[in-house]
Each structure stands twice: as structure tokens, then as C-alpha cells.
Amino acid sequence: VAPVAGRVSMDMMTIDVSQIPNANVGSTVELWGGHIPVDVVADRCGTIGYELLCAIAPRVPFFKA
């Protein structure tokens, strides 16, 4: 799990992937899902899961595993 770096701002959030060896530009990431619940991510961002789910912009690719 990569830590959130900073705060959620508008429709963006930043994560620190410096400790993930195979992370590259264009890599697929799991923001929440089977490995980490949306409410855990939201808590770390100082908000609630519903806010994160509703704030996903249409331009963000969404993949359901």
C-alpha cells in the first residue's frame, strides 16, 4: 500500500510510490477495492468514502476486477 501524499484536492490525489519497485508512469493502480476498502482510503484523506466515490471524474479510467 502506497501512502497518500498530501490531501485530496478537487478531483486529484497524490500517492507516494517511491517504495514500489515496479511502479512506472502508466502503471495501473488500485485506489480502493479488494485489497483496501474505500473507507480506509477516505479516512487517510480526511473525508468519507461516499465523497471519494462521487468525486471520480468521467475522464478517469475505471476497471472493475
C-alpha positions, 0 to 999 in steps of 0.5 A, spaced: 500 500 500 502 506 497 501 512 502 497 518 500 501 524 499 498 530 501 490 531 501 485 530 496 484 536 492 478 537 487 478 531 483 486 529 484 490 525 489 497 524 490 500 517 492 507 516 494 510 510 490 517 511 491 517 504 495 514 500 489 519 497 485 515 496 479 511 502 479 512 506 472 508 512 469 502 508 466 502 503 471 495 501 473 493 502 480 488 500 485 485 506 489 480 502 493 477 495 492 479 488 494 485 489 497 483 496 501 476 498 502 474 505 500 473 507 507 480 506 509 482 510 503 477 516 505 479 516 512 487 517 510 484 523 506 480 526 511 473 525 508 468 519 507 468 514 502 461 516 499 465 523 497 471 519 494 466 515 490 462 521 487 468 525 486 471 520 480 471 524 474 468 521 467 475 522 464 478 517 469 479 510 467 475 505 471 476 497 471 472 493 475 476 486 477 
